[in-house]
Amino acid sequence: MGSAHSLPAEMRALAEKTGFTSDQIEHLHRRFKQLSRDQLTIRKENFDSIPDLEFNPIRSKIVHAFFDKRNLRQESDGLADEIDFEDFLTIMSYFRPIETSMDEEQLERFRRDKLKFLFHMYDSDRDGKITLHEYRNVVEELLSGNPHLEKEAARSIADGAMMEAASICVGQMGPDQVYEGITFEDFLKMWQGIDIETKMHVRFLNMEPIGHCY
Amino acid sequence: MHPPNATSVIEESHAPDMGSLVLTRANLLNWLLLLLILVCPSAAVYSDEPNLSSSFLPHYEPDHGGAVGSSQDGRLHVFTVDYGYVQIPCEVTLWILLASLAKIGFHLYHRLPRLMPESCVLIVIGALVGAIIFGTDHKSPPVMNTSIYFLYLLPPIVLEEGYFMPTRPFFENFVSILWWSVLGSLLNSFGIGLSLYGVCQIEAFGLTDLNLLQNLLFGSMISAVDPVAALEVFEEASVNEQLYMMIFGESLLNDGITVVLYNIFIAFTQMHRYEEIESIDILAGFARFFVVGLGGVLFGIIFGFVSAFMTRFTHNISAIEPLLVFMFSYLSYLSAEILYISGILAMTACAVTMKKYVEENVSQNSYTTIKYFMKMLSSVSETLIFVFMGVSTVGKNHEWNWAFICFTLLFCLIWRALSVFALFYISNKFRTYPFTVKDQLIISYSGLRGASSFSLAFLLPVNLFPRKNLFITATLVVTYFTVFIQGITIGPLVRYLDVKKTNKKESINEEIHVRLMDHLKAGIEDICGHWSHYQLRDKFKKFDNKYLKKILIREHQPKSSIVSLYKKLEIKLAIEMAESGMISSTASTASLQSCRNRRVHRLSPAEVESMRDVLAHNLYQVRQRAPSYSRHNLPRDTNEKQAQEILIRRQHSLRQSCRKGNSLPWGGPASTMGVRCLSLPHGYCQPARRKARRVTFTDNYSSDSESVFPVTFRPQPRLRPLEVKHRQEELIPVARLDRLAGQSNLSGRRGNSVNRVDTLALMTKPRFTVGEVEEYESEEETEMMAPARPLAR
């Protein structure tokens, strides 16, 4: 276990940037080391070593999300090949629970960030819109754990959902207007009533570094 | 335009608001009249009959039996009256009927349920009956003694609470609920008991003969909350789910805990020598508390599984399914009571465990029966208890002591507030959704007492508690105060404080998002190696799916909640269409017939069969999902108006689709589902004011840039706020194919759209019952619609 990552100065910088406490950073660092087998970066293949993740229906989307440059707040587009610890932390910071010390503006930004993360998960072709095709993809994946379900059931569900979204987001449209897809603003509208802050969080309080990578 | 039937339907629904006043006045009069009619005979009955000893069994003394046929003077009487034989059942029935009539009247007048909880009405009726009984100096039938209460009156109430509990929110907040109810009850009991003991020490109040144990017992009794009224208010105000669950969970567990404490304290009191209670006994008391509590839950779970297993095999005799459910729950209660374990907790655990599997197994009719019967039983129990409470109010068994009663009231309020704020302060540190001060205020204000505390007071053994009457009076005062004053003011308080509302709408989008979130969270937690209750739930689900469901459910098909929701919405639509297809058959049956003949022969019997099967199968599986709780009512599944609304929208869009895009190239095998152009009989209206909104949706298949194939959606606006109680505001628009440029030939399009088969599958395809397939003519076009080609499946 190299000590290159655990310099206090770096830690402070990381804490600043991502909002984690030093304890949490240390925990996550240990986990990162486990996943990366003591390398400095993680690749997609490293995620294969997590046994429980196998059963997750949206596994590939989650893994992609880690490498998505939009989530990593990088200027360029596309998928990164590997990420380092800082990137790992950046992704994890999307799941921080809300803190009581946050003010209105911070809360708003927090919420927006989380929703943006979610949006990127849906929008796999990175064009800024969730099209029907992508939505269908998501629903199919979600229901993929159920072998009895026909594919078109998933499709019609996605279609129904899309229509609902159209009606919520766009309201009245002219007769020949075309609804291209859910943009991020529409997405925000859809989530207006639901409090994502409480749903999308992971408690980093007490984490034991369980499991070893097989 | 045709006279819009739908608008008339909708306008009709406005009518009740205006004519309702007249209507309700008439109804109120009727009700009052009926009430009088009922009351008079019972009063007459009370005053008439001789003072019989209060026994349960029909008392056939020899001379009495002789008196049936002959009178004192030895003649055969043609007409005799023997009231004593039926006295008890008769009076009980009269009480229940009276209370039911009162409830009917209560709900007739729209504004009353918003003002006050239903418990108020029950208490008033009870007081009325009590006044009558007292006035006629009649000895009331012994409806309430220990065994009757604990064996017959309490179980239905407990069972009903456990069965209708919404499981997912409950288990999500489980730790908080447990923490709050257990510690809250303990804190309240001991707090009130000890403070009252302190007050009793003051000589001036004349209460010094109440020792510590009695005070503690009283404390435990009086801290039994009955927040049904609060829950009704919450539901109406649609408060957020966490708040609702806290109160609900508290009421669920609180009964069990207070009864356990009550029994422990009574056991202590029975150890006559007060001074000899050593610390070992106190420790034993603690241990007993845990054994009783946890043992009860364990019992309940075992019985739940057994009963679920039994229902797996009942598909040939579905009539006994309700019986199984009730008997097994009751048995769990009784067998727990044998061992002095908490029967209440056992029954609750049994109901919760059993519910999920039983729902899957039993037939739809049995399910409805179970629900309604449970509600009925619990309603009856509660009514009887409240009536009895009213009866004993106007009785002679009172002892008024200003100090005790006032301090009791005061301490109840103070200790509840204290316990709420203290406990929630601690639990907020561990919660991701902390309860705000507003929430806590509401929770502390919603500590209404009810039937349970009164019953426990009434059942105190007099020999151990010489001042039992004092307790009864104090309990009654507290109950009246909380039910009337707090019950009436909690509604306005909730609205004034503007508590955070829930936003549960049954929308497919939300379901998908929530699902995605679940998986995302689980995934992230796996990645960062974090073990939380989320994964616990996940693991439980897996275990459940793998083993439990296979054993306990008949033909198990793993279902997804997204699919269930979607199917449910579709089925509801289908049912409504079927229903209203039968309702509105006003005009032109002749053309109907001919159309029908022409139409139906297109579909092969096999397809019909398969569609019927699918529909029936789905009907069987779909249940109501929104959490809601009311002791007195079952949530309504479909609103008539909503049905009409959906119907109209659907029909409008289908009309469009049938008009234009019938010959759909459904090409590929896997992606088509049977579409039947469902249309309604001719007279059915198109309300003029409905403007179709067409939202065209583009699906950009990346390959073919020029083949932007617009598909038009038709989400219809909801122009009237629907008075749906449970937020079922779904929007089911229908996609239809539109043509790019006028009348382009669809079949011509087929060539370049063969691989767009899945786009075309955007026509949502619910499976309708075929019986109601009829054609109709659109009012805008005179041409006959081209009959829709039956689409291959």
Chai-1 contact restraints between the chains, C-beta under 6 A:
chainA,res_idxA,chainB,res_idxB,connection_type,confidence,min_distance_angstrom,max_distance_angstrom,comment,restraint_id
A,R31,B,C528,contact,1.0,0.0,6.0,A-B,restraint_1
A,R31,B,G529,contact,1.0,0.0,6.0,A-B,restraint_2
A,I50,B,D526,contact,1.0,0.0,6.0,A-B,restraint_3
A,D52,B,D526,contact,1.0,0.0,6.0,A-B,restraint_4
A,L53,B,G523,contact,1.0,0.0,6.0,A-B,restraint_5
A,L53,B,D526,contact,1.0,0.0,6.0,A-B,restraint_6
A,N56,B,H519,contact,1.0,0.0,6.0,A-B,restraint_7
A,N56,B,G523,contact,1.0,0.0,6.0,A-B,restraint_8
A,P57,B,H519,contact,1.0,0.0,6.0,A-B,restraint_9
A,I58,B,H519,contact,1.0,0.0,6.0,A-B,restraint_10
A,I62,B,G523,contact,1.0,0.0,6.0,A-B,restraint_11
A,F95,B,I524,contact,1.0,0.0,6.0,A-B,restraint_12
A,P97,B,T432,contact,1.0,0.0,6.0,A-B,restraint_13
A,L132,B,D699,contact,1.0,0.0,6.0,A-B,restraint_14
A,L142,B,R515,contact,1.0,0.0,6.0,A-B,restraint_15
A,L143,B,S560,contact,1.0,0.0,6.0,A-B,restraint_16
A,N146,B,P558,contact,1.0,0.0,6.0,A-B,restraint_17
A,N146,B,S560,contact,1.0,0.0,6.0,A-B,restraint_18
A,H148,B,Q557,contact,1.0,0.0,6.0,A-B,restraint_19
A,E152,B,S671,contact,1.0,0.0,6.0,A-B,restraint_20
A,E152,B,M673,contact,1.0,0.0,6.0,A-B,restraint_21
A,E152,B,A761,contact,1.0,0.0,6.0,A-B,restraint_22
A,R155,B,A761,contact,1.0,0.0,6.0,A-B,restraint_23
A,S156,B,T764,contact,1.0,0.0,6.0,A-B,restraint_24
A,I157,B,Y566,contact,1.0,0.0,6.0,A-B,restraint_25
A,D159,B,L762,contact,1.0,0.0,6.0,A-B,restraint_26
A,G160,B,I508,contact,1.0,0.0,6.0,A-B,restraint_27
A,A161,B,I508,contact,1.0,0.0,6.0,A-B,restraint_28
A,A161,B,N509,contact,1.0,0.0,6.0,A-B,restraint_29
A,A161,B,I512,contact,1.0,0.0,6.0,A-B,restraint_30
A,M163,B,F713,contact,1.0,0.0,6.0,A-B,restraint_31
A,M163,B,P715,contact,1.0,0.0,6.0,A-B,restraint_32
A,M163,B,P733,contact,1.0,0.0,6.0,A-B,restraint_33
A,E164,B,S507,contact,1.0,0.0,6.0,A-B,restraint_34
A,E164,B,I508,contact,1.0,0.0,6.0,A-B,restraint_35
A,E164,B,N509,contact,1.0,0.0,6.0,A-B,restraint_36
A,E164,B,L731,contact,1.0,0.0,6.0,A-B,restraint_37
A,A165,B,N509,contact,1.0,0.0,6.0,A-B,restraint_38
A,A166,B,V695,contact,1.0,0.0,6.0,A-B,restraint_39
A,A166,B,F713,contact,1.0,0.0,6.0,A-B,restraint_40
A,S167,B,P715,contact,1.0,0.0,6.0,A-B,restraint_41
A,S167,B,L731,contact,1.0,0.0,6.0,A-B,restraint_42
A,Q172,B,R693,contact,1.0,0.0,6.0,A-B,restraint_43
A,M173,B,V695,contact,1.0,0.0,6.0,A-B,restraint_44
A,P175,B,R694,contact,1.0,0.0,6.0,A-B,restraint_45
A,Q177,B,T696,contact,1.0,0.0,6.0,A-B,restraint_46
A,V178,B,T696,contact,1.0,0.0,6.0,A-B,restraint_47
A,V178,B,T698,contact,1.0,0.0,6.0,A-B,restraint_48
A,Y179,B,V695,contact,1.0,0.0,6.0,A-B,restraint_49
A,Y179,B,F697,contact,1.0,0.0,6.0,A-B,restraint_50
A,E180,B,T698,contact,1.0,0.0,6.0,A-B,restraint_51
A,G193,B,N503,contact,1.0,0.0,6.0,A-B,restraint_52
A,T198,B,T432,contact,1.0,0.0,6.0,A-B,restraint_53
A,T198,B,Y433,contact,1.0,0.0,6.0,A-B,restraint_54
A,K199,B,M517,contact,1.0,0.0,6.0,A-B,restraint_55
A,M200,B,M517,contact,1.0,0.0,6.0,A-B,restraint_56
A,H201,B,T432,contact,1.0,0.0,6.0,A-B,restraint_57
A,V202,B,I524,contact,1.0,0.0,6.0,A-B,restraint_58
A,V202,B,E525,contact,1.0,0.0,6.0,A-B,restraint_59
A,M207,B,H530,contact,1.0,0.0,6.0,A-B,restraint_60
A,P209,B,G529,contact,1.0,0.0,6.0,A-B,restraint_61
A,I210,B,G529,contact,1.0,0.0,6.0,A-B,restraint_62
A,I210,B,W531,contact,1.0,0.0,6.0,A-B,restraint_63
A,G211,B,G529,contact,1.0,0.0,6.0,A-B,restraint_64
